[in-house]
Amino acid sequence: MHAKTMEGLAGASMSMKLMNTPMRVYKEAERRGDTAVMERAMGYAGDFADKAEDYRKTTEKGMNEEAKEAREKAKTEQENAIRKRREEREELEKRIAESRNEDTDTVSISESGKAALDKKTDSAQIGADNGVSTEETADAVKTESVIYTKTGESAGPEPGANLSVSV
């Protein structure tokens, strides 16, 4: 918070609190009917009200200065961010240009590799059942089921136990 803003807020608050005393004296004098004391008390109260107004103006000036500084700070941060992005983009463009100029590796598939690939895809399409080849289903059938104990160790089937499942 800006110093002028703090000073203005504290001064206005104190002036308003100090204005309570002459107002209390005014009310007592009004009850008694003493007009001279009433006039003097109102003069003091008016002075404190004027001071509070001056402090309010000081607070406004401080707040305006603070807002101006915040706008300038935001503008410099934005300019720095733009400059940083521009530098990063230029660096990236340089890297892309360098990578285009360098020798690149190429991958080539031999004729036997192409033939093996074609053979594999043909056999998979012929014996496919919902996208699963017969070789994969045969491998799945050959695997034995494993049972795990509470400790996480695998336990094989008990010797002499026959399992049969009918569906």
C-alpha positions in Angstrom: 0.0 0.0 0.0 1.2 3.4 -0.9 2.4 5.7 1.9 0.0 8.5 1.0 -2.9 6.1 1.1 -1.9 4.9 4.5 -1.4 8.4 5.8 -4.8 9.5 4.4 -6.7 6.6 5.8 -5.2 6.9 9.3 -5.6 10.7 9.4 -9.3 10.6 8.2 -10.1 7.9 10.8 -8.5 9.8 13.6 -10.2 13.1 12.6 -13.6 11.4 12.6 -12.9 9.9 16.0 -11.8 13.3 17.4 -14.9 14.9 16.0 -17.0 12.8 18.4 -15.8 14.9 21.4 -17.0 18.3 20.2 -20.2 16.7 19.1 -20.8 15.3 22.6 -20.1 18.8 24.1 -22.5 20.3 21.6 -25.3 17.9 22.7 -24.7 18.6 26.4 -24.7 22.4 25.7 -27.9 22.0 23.7 -29.6 20.3 26.6 -28.5 23.1 29.0 -29.4 25.8 26.4 -25.9 27.3 26.3 -25.6 28.6 22.7 -22.1 30.0 23.1 -20.7 26.6 24.0 -22.7 25.1 21.2 -21.2 27.4 18.6 -17.7 26.8 19.8 -18.2 23.0 19.8 -19.6 23.2 16.2 -16.5 25.2 15.2 -14.3 22.5 16.5 -16.4 19.7 14.9 -16.2 21.6 11.6 -12.4 21.9 11.8 -12.1 18.1 12.4 -14.5 17.5 9.5 -12.3 19.7 7.2 -9.2 17.8 8.3 -11.0 14.5 7.5 -11.8 15.8 4.0 -8.2 16.9 3.5 -7.1 13.4 4.5 -9.6 11.9 2.1 -8.1 13.9 -0.7 -4.7 12.7 0.3 -6.0 9.1 0.2 -7.4 9.5 -3.3 -4.1 10.9 -4.5 -2.2 8.0 -3.0 -4.6 5.5 -4.5 -4.3 7.1 -8.0 -0.5 7.0 -7.7 -0.6 3.4 -6.6 -2.9 2.5 -9.6 -0.6 4.3 -12.0 2.4 2.4 -10.6 0.5 -0.9 -10.9 -0.4 -0.2 -14.5 3.2 0.7 -15.4 4.4 -2.5 -13.7 1.9 -4.6 -15.5 2.9 -3.0 -18.8 6.6 -3.7 -18.2 5.8 -7.3 -17.3 3.7 -7.7 -20.4 6.5 -6.3 -22.5 9.1 -8.6 -20.9 6.8 -11.6 -21.5 6.4 -10.6 -25.2 10.1 -10.2 -25.6 10.8 -13.5 -23.9 8.3 -15.3 -26.2 9.8 -13.7 -29.2 13.3 -14.8 -28.2 12.0 -18.4 -27.6 10.3 -18.4 -31.0 13.4 -17.3 -32.7 15.5 -19.9 -30.9 13.0 -22.6 -31.9 13.0 -21.4 -35.5 16.9 -21.6 -35.5 16.7 -25.2 -34.1 14.2 -26.2 -36.8 16.4 -24.7 -39.5 19.4 -26.5 -38.2 17.6 -29.8 -38.0 16.5 -29.4 -41.6 20.0 -28.7 -42.8 21.5 -31.7 -41.0 21.8 -35.2 -42.5 18.8 -37.3 -41.5 18.6 -41.0 -41.0 16.4 -43.0 -43.2 14.8 -46.4 -42.6 14.5 -48.9 -45.4 12.8 -52.3 -45.3 14.3 -55.1 -47.2 12.4 -57.2 -49.7 12.4 -60.2 -47.4 11.1 -58.0 -44.6 8.3 -56.7 -46.8 7.4 -60.3 -47.8 7.3 -61.4 -44.2 5.1 -58.5 -43.3 2.7 -59.3 -46.1 2.6 -63.0 -45.2 1.9 -62.2 -41.6 -1.0 -59.8 -42.4 -2.5 -62.3 -44.9 -2.4 -65.2 -42.4 -3.9 -63.0 -39.7 -6.7 -61.9 -42.0 -7.6 -65.5 -43.1 -7.7 -67.0 -39.7 -9.0 -64.0 -37.8 -11.9 -64.2 -35.5 -13.0 -60.8 -34.4 -9.5 -59.4 -34.9 -7.7 -62.2 -33.0 -5.5 -64.6 -35.1 -5.6 -68.3 -34.6 -2.0 -68.3 -33.5 -2.8 -65.9 -30.6 -5.7 -68.0 -29.5 -3.6 -71.1 -29.5 -1.0 -69.3 -27.4 -3.7 -68.2 -25.0 -5.0 -71.8 -24.6 -1.5 -73.2 -23.9 -0.9 -70.9 -20.9 -1.6 -72.5 -17.6 -3.5 -70.7 -14.9 -1.7 -69.5 -11.9 -3.0 -69.1 -8.4 -1.4 -66.6 -6.0 -1.2 -66.9 -2.2 -1.8 -64.1 0.3 1.9 -63.3 0.4 2.0 -62.8 -3.4 3.8 -66.0 -4.3 2.5 -68.1 -7.2 1.3 -71.5 -6.2 1.0 -74.2 -8.8 -2.0 -76.6 -8.9 -1.9 -79.2 -6.2 -0.5 -82.6 -7.3 -3.2 -85.1 -8.0 -5.9 -82.5 -8.3 -8.0 -82.6 -11.5 -9.9 -79.6 -12.5 -12.7 -79.8 -14.9 -15.0 -76.9 -15.9 -18.1 -77.5 -17.9 -19.8 -74.6 -19.5 
